[in-house]
Amino acid sequence: MFEPYPATDDQKRLIEFKADVQVKRDAAERHGQDVADRDETTAGIEAEINAAGMRGNVAGGRTASRRSRSTRRAALSPRARSTELARR
């Protein structure tokens, strides 16, 4: 298994700065303030983090929504599926 290099001091500072900006952004959003400028700032910080050599999602979450299959398809047994096709 690949063991990543530890973060440098500069990378740690950028991550901490991004966290501070994100906390202030979330508080502003809760108070109904416009957060577009804070989102731009966060995007700039993330670009700096990536330029500093870090990869992946800094927040640790997924950037894209998780793909899910239809529960209807999964629930159909072979017999129910053939019955459904016969009705068409």
Secondary structure, DSSP 8 states (H G I E B T S, - for coil): --------HHHHHHHHHHHHHHHHHHHHHHTT---HHHHHHHHHHHHHHHHTT--S-TTSS-SS------HHHHH--HHHHHHHHHH-
